[in-house]
């Protein structure tokens, strides 16, 4: 399995699920073009942890590669991937996904493009002779929802890894208007408190003269900057209510 452009918030969710579902890939390759995001992903889902699940996990930065498809195929001994997930609506990423499919491989175009004219080349020789195929899906049915809730409740997957920012109701307007310029993953809003949007990784900086943020930073820093029920309880008990 390959997850391309896969260390954004939804990509991390896919990695989490791939590692902890009942049907696991033997090899999981996750790509991106940002070293910081790849490093965070590797710290959340380590190759060592994956090995314990029976999976060989490899993170790859394709930013400076002249031929990323060849590099990724070489990892498989040129046999290609059974499943490729594309998490960015970028032509080159889609075409790389097509190029690394193996016999009877399936490309899942997860990323929903905003451009109605978005196009990419697809190898139809392989569609005919190698049975490659493509699906486009970002959602699921009620059975998928039940499965995800059961896996969350049992601790097998942790959607909190997607969250990089938290804020109050009064942060919603600015956050929404400036969302493309705000790096990181999901922004979690608590509608009953007043608080600016803050990065979990930036809490140390803003906590120097602020007891509230100092306490919040102490909680999230000891949990690898992953949001938690302890952090939520602290926030609700100590933040300014609306």
LUMLO-480742 format. One record per residue (C-alpha): residue number from 1; x, y, z. Coordinates in Angstrom, 1 decimal. Layout:
BEGIN
[site NUM [X Y Z]];
...
END
This chain:
BEGIN
[site 1 [0.0 0.0 0.0]];
[site 2 [1.1 3.5 -0.8]];
[site 3 [-0.4 6.7 0.7]];
[site 4 [0.7 9.7 -1.4]];
[site 5 [0.8 13.2 0.1]];
[site 6 [-0.1 11.3 3.2]];
[site 7 [1.0 13.2 6.3]];
[site 8 [-1.8 15.8 6.4]];
[site 9 [-4.6 15.3 8.9]];
[site 10 [-6.6 12.9 6.8]];
[site 11 [-3.5 11.1 5.6]];
[site 12 [-2.5 10.5 9.2]];
[site 13 [-6.0 9.0 9.9]];
[site 14 [-5.4 6.7 6.9]];
[site 15 [-2.0 5.6 8.2]];
[site 16 [-3.5 5.0 11.7]];
[site 17 [-6.3 2.9 10.2]];
[site 18 [-3.9 0.9 7.9]];
[site 19 [-1.7 0.0 10.9]];
[site 20 [-4.5 -1.0 13.2]];
[site 21 [-7.3 -2.6 11.1]];
[site 22 [-7.8 -6.3 10.8]];
[site 23 [-6.6 -6.5 7.2]];
[site 24 [-3.1 -5.0 7.2]];
[site 25 [-0.7 -4.4 4.3]];
[site 26 [2.7 -6.1 4.5]];
[site 27 [4.3 -2.9 3.2]];
[site 28 [3.1 0.7 3.8]];
[site 29 [4.9 3.6 2.0]];
[site 30 [3.8 7.1 3.0]];
[site 31 [5.0 10.1 0.9]];
[site 32 [5.1 13.9 1.2]];
[site 33 [7.2 16.8 0.3]];
[site 34 [7.6 18.4 3.7]];
[site 35 [10.3 17.1 6.1]];
[site 36 [8.7 18.6 9.2]];
[site 37 [5.3 16.9 8.5]];
[site 38 [7.0 13.6 7.7]];
[site 39 [9.0 13.8 10.9]];
[site 40 [5.8 14.4 12.9]];
[site 41 [4.1 11.5 11.2]];
[site 42 [7.1 9.2 11.9]];
[site 43 [7.0 10.2 15.6]];
[site 44 [3.3 9.5 15.8]];
[site 45 [3.4 6.2 13.9]];
[site 46 [6.9 4.8 14.1]];
[site 47 [8.4 2.1 11.8]];
[site 48 [9.1 0.2 15.0]];
[site 49 [5.5 0.3 16.1]];
[site 50 [4.4 -0.8 12.6]];
[site 51 [6.9 -3.7 12.7]];
[site 52 [5.1 -4.9 15.8]];
[site 53 [1.9 -4.9 13.7]];
[site 54 [3.6 -7.0 11.1]];
[site 55 [4.0 -4.0 8.7]];
[site 56 [7.1 -2.6 7.0]];
[site 57 [6.5 1.2 7.2]];
[site 58 [8.6 3.6 5.1]];
[site 59 [8.3 7.4 4.9]];
[site 60 [9.6 9.1 1.7]];
[site 61 [10.2 12.7 0.8]];
[site 62 [9.6 13.0 -2.9]];
[site 63 [10.2 16.7 -3.2]];
[site 64 [13.6 16.7 -4.9]];
[site 65 [13.2 13.4 -6.8]];
[site 66 [13.4 13.5 -10.6]];
[site 67 [11.5 10.2 -10.9]];
[site 68 [9.6 9.5 -7.7]];
[site 69 [7.6 6.7 -9.4]];
[site 70 [10.7 4.7 -10.2]];
[site 71 [12.0 5.1 -6.6]];
[site 72 [8.7 4.0 -5.2]];
[site 73 [8.4 1.0 -7.5]];
[site 74 [11.9 0.0 -6.7]];
[site 75 [10.9 -0.4 -3.0]];
[site 76 [8.5 -3.1 -4.2]];
[site 77 [11.1 -4.8 -6.5]];
[site 78 [9.2 -3.2 -9.4]];
[site 79 [6.1 -5.2 -8.8]];
[site 80 [4.1 -2.1 -7.9]];
[site 81 [1.4 -1.5 -5.2]];
[site 82 [-1.9 -3.2 -4.8]];
[site 83 [-3.5 -0.1 -3.3]];
[site 84 [-2.5 3.5 -3.8]];
[site 85 [-4.3 6.4 -2.0]];
[site 86 [-3.9 9.9 -3.3]];
[site 87 [-4.4 12.6 -0.7]];
[site 88 [-3.7 15.7 -2.7]];
[site 89 [-5.5 16.9 -5.9]];
[site 90 [-2.2 17.5 -7.7]];
[site 91 [-1.7 16.2 -11.2]];
[site 92 [1.8 14.9 -10.7]];
[site 93 [0.8 13.1 -7.5]];
[site 94 [-2.1 11.4 -9.3]];
[site 95 [0.1 10.4 -12.2]];
[site 96 [2.7 9.0 -9.8]];
[site 97 [0.0 7.0 -8.2]];
[site 98 [-1.0 5.5 -11.5]];
[site 99 [2.6 4.7 -12.5]];
[site 100 [3.3 2.7 -9.3]];
[site 101 [0.2 0.5 -9.5]];
[site 102 [0.9 -3.2 -9.7]];
[site 103 [-1.2 -5.9 -11.5]];
[site 104 [-4.9 -5.5 -10.5]];
[site 105 [-3.9 -2.5 -8.5]];
[site 106 [-6.4 0.1 -7.4]];
[site 107 [-5.9 3.9 -7.1]];
[site 108 [-8.2 5.6 -4.6]];
[site 109 [-8.4 9.3 -5.4]];
[site 110 [-9.4 10.5 -1.9]];
[site 111 [-8.6 14.1 -2.4]];
[site 112 [-11.6 16.1 -3.6]];
[site 113 [-10.4 18.8 -6.1]];
[site 114 [-12.1 22.2 -6.1]];
[site 115 [-11.4 22.8 -9.8]];
[site 116 [-14.1 21.1 -11.9]];
[site 117 [-11.6 20.9 -14.8]];
[site 118 [-9.0 19.0 -12.9]];
[site 119 [-7.4 16.3 -15.1]];
[site 120 [-4.5 13.9 -15.0]];
[site 121 [-3.1 11.3 -17.4]];
[site 122 [-4.0 7.6 -16.7]];
[site 123 [-2.5 4.6 -18.3]];
[site 124 [-5.3 2.8 -20.1]];
[site 125 [-3.0 0.2 -21.5]];
[site 126 [-2.6 -1.0 -17.9]];
[site 127 [-6.3 -0.7 -17.4]];
[site 128 [-6.8 -3.2 -20.2]];
[site 129 [-3.9 -5.6 -19.8]];
[site 130 [-2.9 -5.2 -16.1]];
[site 131 [-6.5 -4.7 -14.8]];
[site 132 [-5.6 -1.5 -12.9]];
[site 133 [-8.6 0.5 -11.8]];
[site 134 [-9.5 3.8 -10.1]];
[site 135 [-12.1 4.9 -7.5]];
[site 136 [-12.8 8.3 -6.0]];
[site 137 [-14.1 8.3 -2.5]];
[site 138 [-13.7 10.5 0.6]];
[site 139 [-16.5 9.0 2.6]];
[site 140 [-18.2 5.9 3.8]];
[site 141 [-21.4 4.3 4.9]];
[site 142 [-22.9 3.7 8.3]];
[site 143 [-21.0 0.4 8.7]];
[site 144 [-17.8 2.4 8.2]];
[site 145 [-18.9 4.9 10.8]];
[site 146 [-19.7 2.1 13.3]];
[site 147 [-16.3 0.5 12.7]];
[site 148 [-14.4 3.8 13.2]];
[site 149 [-16.3 4.5 16.4]];
[site 150 [-15.7 1.0 17.8]];
[site 151 [-12.0 1.4 16.9]];
[site 152 [-11.8 4.8 18.6]];
[site 153 [-13.6 3.5 21.7]];
[site 154 [-11.3 0.5 22.0]];
[site 155 [-8.2 2.7 21.5]];
[site 156 [-7.1 1.0 18.3]];
[site 157 [-7.1 4.4 16.4]];
[site 158 [-6.6 7.9 17.8]];
[site 159 [-8.1 10.7 15.7]];
[site 160 [-6.6 13.3 18.1]];
[site 161 [-3.3 13.0 16.0]];
[site 162 [-5.1 15.1 13.4]];
[site 163 [-5.5 18.1 15.7]];
[site 164 [-2.8 20.7 15.7]];
[site 165 [-4.7 23.8 16.9]];
[site 166 [-7.4 24.6 19.4]];
[site 167 [-9.5 27.7 20.0]];
[site 168 [-12.7 29.2 21.2]];
[site 169 [-15.9 30.4 19.5]];
[site 170 [-14.5 33.9 19.0]];
[site 171 [-11.6 32.4 16.9]];
[site 172 [-14.0 30.9 14.3]];
[site 173 [-14.3 33.8 11.9]];
[site 174 [-10.5 34.6 11.5]];
[site 175 [-9.7 30.9 11.4]];
[site 176 [-12.2 30.3 8.6]];
[site 177 [-11.1 33.3 6.6]];
[site 178 [-7.4 32.5 6.9]];
[site 179 [-7.5 28.7 6.9]];
[site 180 [-5.3 28.2 3.8]];
[site 181 [-2.6 30.3 5.5]];
[site 182 [-2.7 28.4 8.8]];
[site 183 [-0.3 25.4 8.7]];
[site 184 [-0.8 22.1 10.4]];
[site 185 [-3.8 19.8 10.7]];
[site 186 [-7.3 20.1 12.1]];
[site 187 [-8.5 23.1 14.1]];
[site 188 [-10.6 22.1 17.1]];
[site 189 [-13.1 24.7 18.2]];
[site 190 [-14.8 24.8 21.6]];
[site 191 [-18.0 26.8 21.2]];
[site 192 [-18.6 27.5 24.9]];
[site 193 [-15.2 29.3 25.6]];
[site 194 [-13.4 32.4 24.6]];
[site 195 [-9.9 31.8 23.3]];
[site 196 [-7.7 32.7 20.3]];
[site 197 [-6.7 29.9 18.0]];
[site 198 [-3.4 28.4 19.3]];
[site 199 [-1.0 25.8 17.9]];
[site 200 [-0.3 23.0 20.3]];
[site 201 [3.3 23.2 19.2]];
[site 202 [3.4 27.0 20.0]];
[site 203 [2.0 26.7 23.5]];
[site 204 [5.5 26.8 25.1]];
[site 205 [6.2 30.2 23.4]];
[site 206 [2.9 31.9 24.5]];
[site 207 [2.9 30.3 28.0]];
[site 208 [5.9 32.3 29.4]];
[site 209 [3.7 35.0 30.9]];
[site 210 [0.4 33.2 30.9]];
[site 211 [-0.5 30.7 33.7]];
[site 212 [-3.4 29.2 31.7]];
[site 213 [-1.4 28.4 28.6]];
[site 214 [1.5 27.2 30.9]];
[site 215 [-0.8 24.6 32.4]];
[site 216 [-2.1 23.6 29.0]];
[site 217 [1.4 23.3 27.6]];
[site 218 [2.4 21.1 30.5]];
[site 219 [-0.4 18.6 29.6]];
[site 220 [0.1 18.4 25.9]];
[site 221 [3.9 18.4 25.9]];
[site 222 [4.0 15.3 28.0]];
[site 223 [1.7 13.6 25.5]];
[site 224 [3.8 14.3 22.4]];
[site 225 [1.7 17.4 21.7]];
[site 226 [-1.3 15.2 21.0]];
[site 227 [-4.7 16.5 22.2]];
[site 228 [-6.2 14.5 25.0]];
[site 229 [-9.2 14.2 27.4]];
[site 230 [-6.9 15.6 30.1]];
[site 231 [-6.2 18.6 28.0]];
[site 232 [-9.9 19.1 27.2]];
[site 233 [-10.9 18.8 30.8]];
[site 234 [-8.3 21.4 31.8]];
[site 235 [-9.4 23.7 29.0]];
[site 236 [-13.1 23.5 29.9]];
[site 237 [-12.4 24.0 33.6]];
[site 238 [-10.0 27.0 33.2]];
[site 239 [-10.7 28.8 30.0]];
[site 240 [-12.9 32.0 29.9]];
[site 241 [-16.5 30.9 29.3]];
[site 242 [-18.8 32.6 26.7]];
END
